[in-house]
Amino acid sequence: MLNLRYHVVSLVAVFLALGIGVIMGATVIDRVTVDQLRSRLDSVEGSVRQTRRDNDRLTNQIHTWERFADQGRAELLAGQLKGMPVMFVAVDGIDRKPVDDLRNQAMAAGATYEGTIWLTDKLNLHSQADSNVLANTVGITEQVPDVVRATALSRLANVIEGSGDPGGLIPALRQSGFVDYDAPPTTSSSTTIAVPALGSLPLPATRLVLVSGAGARLDDDTMTMPFLTQLALGGAPVVAAEAGQDTPGGRAVFVGLVLSRDETATRVSTVDNIESFIGQAAAVLAVRDLGRDPVGHYGVGPGAQRLLPEPVATP
């Protein structure tokens, strides 16, 4: 006959065995888990080391290309614009450094740089007084701001595409604050440059670079584009350019409008990345090619066909 002590001892033995089994099993499982985690960590560390090596290699390649660009830019652009009169028209509010850099590249390429006309915020005609001043400046009696501004920009386009300003419109607009003007430097490293009077600009056969885009204080759609369209339809040789950023919506802010309209896309060459030397070189070469068909669209944004224009065939 079984007694209570036997049952107690049996139950204790069973639970002790279960406990030992659980402990041993947990120890084995933990060890396997730890080994797996260590293996994965080693793999991740290996991947990180390889990524760092790849990044270092790519960084070195970038530095090599940057040195190549610095050392080769003079040879690439030398003489490409020799003797060609070039004027810039830019919209106030955009980053001025790329415009200055492009100007320097154009001059290094031999261009006769005529200066940069800046279309200022005052053309927004924030008050009726501004509208009246602009109407008087362009010599009209109309006082409706939109009509006055459109007339002024149209007449400015006529002056720029017509080689000369006998009526003195550009100096008058500058005096009243509707445009500003950066004159060309009077000297360069090797020669003294004769600066033409503002009223005598543009010179005959002038090639134009119109720059707008992010930060522009004039609306590209309703102001800059009608101005550019009139220049293009009038046969003015013009390149439309902008500086951009490689972020969503950060490039082709202005150039995208040019490309979206047949009357400009088929008549105006474009460059969407003049913040870089690549874009500046493309703009210089695009200015060189003005007058050749078809026009080209250069850069890294939507609608760009190439980084640089194709080489000009020599006879």
C-alpha positions in Angstrom: 0.0 0.0 0.0 1.5 3.3 -1.1 2.0 6.0 1.5 1.9 9.8 1.4 5.7 10.1 1.7 6.2 8.1 -1.5 3.8 10.5 -3.4 5.5 13.6 -2.1 9.0 12.2 -3.0 7.7 11.3 -6.5 6.1 14.7 -7.1 9.3 16.5 -5.9 11.4 14.3 -8.3 9.1 15.1 -11.2 9.2 18.8 -10.6 12.9 18.8 -10.1 13.4 17.0 -13.4 11.2 19.5 -15.1 13.1 22.4 -13.6 16.4 21.0 -14.6 15.1 20.4 -18.1 13.8 23.9 -18.5 17.1 25.4 -17.2 19.2 23.3 -19.5 16.9 24.0 -22.5 16.9 27.7 -21.8 20.7 27.7 -21.6 21.0 26.0 -24.9 18.5 28.3 -26.6 20.2 31.4 -25.2 23.5 30.2 -26.4 22.2 29.6 -29.9 20.5 33.0 -30.0 23.7 34.7 -28.8 25.7 32.9 -31.5 23.2 34.0 -34.2 23.3 37.6 -33.0 27.0 37.6 -32.9 27.2 36.2 -36.4 24.7 38.9 -37.7 26.7 41.7 -35.9 29.9 40.5 -37.5 28.2 40.6 -40.9 26.9 44.1 -40.3 30.3 45.3 -39.2 31.8 43.8 -42.3 29.2 45.6 -44.4 29.9 48.9 -42.7 33.7 48.5 -43.2 33.1 47.7 -46.9 30.8 50.7 -47.3 33.4 52.9 -45.7 36.0 51.6 -48.1 33.6 52.3 -51.0 32.9 55.8 -49.8 36.6 56.6 -49.4 37.2 55.3 -52.9 34.3 57.3 -54.4 35.4 60.4 -52.4 38.9 60.1 -53.9 37.5 59.8 -57.4 35.3 62.9 -56.8 38.4 64.8 -55.6 40.3 63.7 -58.7 37.5 64.9 -61.0 37.4 68.2 -59.1 41.1 68.7 -59.6 40.6 67.7 -63.3 37.9 70.4 -63.7 40.0 73.0 -61.9 43.0 72.3 -64.0 41.2 71.8 -67.3 38.5 74.4 -67.3 40.7 77.0 -68.9 41.6 74.7 -71.8 38.0 73.6 -72.2 36.6 77.1 -72.6 39.5 79.1 -73.9 38.5 81.1 -77.0 35.0 79.6 -77.2 33.4 83.1 -77.0 36.3 85.1 -78.5 35.0 88.5 -79.6 31.4 87.7 -79.0 29.3 90.4 -77.2 27.4 88.7 -74.3 24.9 90.4 -72.0 23.2 88.8 -68.9 19.7 89.6 -67.8 18.9 88.2 -64.3 16.0 88.4 -61.9 16.6 89.8 -58.4 16.4 87.4 -55.5 18.2 84.4 -57.1 21.6 83.3 -55.8 24.1 85.7 -57.3 27.2 83.6 -56.9 26.4 81.2 -59.8 25.7 84.3 -62.0 29.0 85.8 -61.1 30.8 82.5 -61.7 29.2 82.1 -65.1 30.2 85.7 -65.9 33.8 84.9 -65.0 33.7 81.7 -67.2 32.3 83.7 -70.1 35.0 86.3 -69.8 37.7 83.6 -69.5 36.3 82.2 -72.8 37.0 85.5 -74.5 33.5 87.1 -74.5 33.0 90.8 -74.6 31.0 90.9 -71.5 28.5 93.8 -71.5 27.4 93.5 -67.9 24.3 92.1 -66.1 20.9 93.8 -66.1 18.9 92.8 -62.9 15.1 93.0 -63.0 14.3 94.2 -59.5 11.4 93.6 -57.1 10.1 97.1 -57.8 8.7 95.7 -61.1 6.0 94.0 -58.9 4.5 97.5 -58.6 3.5 97.1 -55.0 1.8 100.5 -55.1 0.0 102.7 -57.5 2.8 105.2 -57.1 5.3 102.7 -58.4 2.9 102.0 -61.3 2.7 105.7 -62.1 6.5 106.1 -62.0 7.0 103.2 -64.3 4.4 104.6 -66.7 6.2 107.9 -66.8 9.5 106.1 -67.3 8.3 104.3 -70.4 6.3 107.3 -71.6 2.7 105.9 -71.5 -0.5 107.3 -69.9 -1.8 103.9 -68.9 -2.0 103.4 -65.1 -3.2 99.8 -64.6 -0.2 98.1 -63.0 -0.4 94.8 -64.9 -0.6 96.7 -68.2 2.1 99.2 -67.3 4.5 96.4 -66.3 3.8 94.3 -69.4 4.4 97.3 -71.6 7.7 98.1 -69.8 9.0 94.6 -70.1 7.9 94.5 -73.8 9.8 97.7 -74.5 12.8 96.5 -72.6 12.7 93.3 -74.8 12.5 95.4 -77.9 15.6 97.4 -76.8 17.6 94.3 -76.0 16.8 92.5 -79.2 17.2 95.6 -81.3 20.9 96.4 -80.7 21.0 99.7 -78.9 18.9 102.0 -76.7 18.7 105.4 -78.4 15.8 106.4 -76.2 17.7 105.7 -73.1 15.2 103.2 -71.7 17.7 101.1 -69.7 19.3 104.1 -67.9 15.9 105.5 -67.2 14.6 102.2 -65.7 17.8 102.0 -63.7 17.5 105.5 -62.3 13.9 104.8 -61.2 14.9 101.5 -59.6 13.1 99.1 -61.8 16.4 97.5 -63.0 19.9 97.4 -61.6 23.1 97.0 -63.5 26.4 95.3 -62.8 29.0 96.8 -65.2 31.8 94.7 -66.5 35.1 95.0 -64.7 37.4 97.7 -66.2 40.5 95.5 -66.0 41.3 91.8 -66.2 44.5 90.0 -65.6 45.9 90.8 -69.0 44.1 93.7 -70.5 42.1 96.9 -69.9 38.5 96.6 -71.0 36.6 99.5 -72.4 33.2 99.7 -70.6 30.5 100.9 -73.0 28.0 103.4 -71.7 24.8 101.8 -70.4 22.7 103.7 -73.0 24.7 102.2 -75.8 23.9 98.6 -74.8 23.4 96.1 -76.2 26.1 96.1 -78.7 25.4 94.7 -82.2 25.1 90.9 -82.4 24.8 90.6 -78.6 24.1 87.1 -77.3 21.9 87.0 -74.2 21.8 84.8 -71.1 18.6 85.1 -69.1 18.9 83.8 -65.5 16.0 83.2 -63.1 14.7 80.4 -60.9 14.5 79.6 -57.2 14.2 82.8 -55.1 13.3 85.1 -58.0 11.3 88.1 -56.8 9.4 88.3 -60.0 6.9 85.6 -61.0 8.5 83.5 -63.8 5.2 82.4 -65.2 3.6 85.9 -65.6 6.6 88.2 -65.9 9.9 86.5 -66.9 8.3 84.0 -69.4 6.5 86.7 -71.4 9.7 88.7 -71.5 11.7 85.6 -72.7 9.0 84.6 -75.2 9.1 88.0 -76.9 12.9 87.8 -77.1 12.7 84.3 -78.6 9.9 85.1 -81.1 11.8 88.3 -82.1 14.8 86.1 -83.0 17.1 87.2 -80.2 19.9 84.7 -79.5 19.3 83.7 -75.9 20.1 81.0 -73.4 17.8 80.5 -70.4 19.7 79.3 -67.3 19.2 78.7 -63.6 21.0 77.3 -60.6 19.3 74.4 -58.8 19.4 71.9 -56.0 19.1 68.1 -56.2 16.0 68.0 -54.0 12.3 67.4 -55.0 11.2 70.6 -56.9 14.7 72.1 -56.5 15.6 72.1 -60.2 14.1 73.3 -63.5 12.0 75.9 -61.6 12.4 78.3 -64.5 13.9 76.1 -67.2 10.9 73.7 -66.7 8.6 76.5 -67.9 10.8 77.2 -70.9 10.7 73.6 -71.8 7.0 73.3 -71.3 6.1 75.8 -74.1 6.7 75.1 -77.7 7.4 78.8 -78.6 10.4 78.8 -76.2 11.4 75.1 -76.1 12.2 75.1 -79.8 13.9 78.5 -79.9 15.8 78.9 -76.6 18.7 76.7 -75.4 18.5 76.0 -71.6 20.9 75.0 -68.8 19.5 74.0 -65.4 22.7 73.6 -63.3 24.9 76.8 -63.5 25.7 76.3 -59.8 28.4 73.9 -60.9 31.3 74.2 -63.4 29.6 71.6 -65.6 26.6 73.8 -65.9 28.7 77.0 -66.4 30.7 75.2 -69.2 27.4 74.1 -70.8 26.1 77.6 -70.7 29.3 79.1 -72.3 29.2 76.5 -75.1 25.4 77.0 -75.5 26.1 80.7 -76.0 28.7 79.8 -78.5 26.2 77.7 -80.5 23.5 80.3 -80.6 22.2 80.6 -84.2 22.7 76.9 -84.9 19.8 74.6 -85.2 18.4 72.8 -83.2 18.6 74.4 -79.8 19.9 72.2 -77.0 18.8 71.6 -73.4 21.6 70.8 -70.9 22.0 69.9 -67.3 20.8 67.2 -64.9 17.1 68.0 -64.4 13.9 66.9 -66.3 14.1 67.6 -70.0 17.9 67.9 -70.2 19.3 66.1 -73.2 23.1 66.2 -72.4 25.5 67.6 -69.9 27.3 69.6 -72.6 26.7 70.6 -76.2 28.1 68.3 -78.8 31.5 69.4 -80.3 31.3 71.8 -83.2 32.5 70.1 -86.4 35.5 71.9 -87.9 35.7 72.3 -91.6 
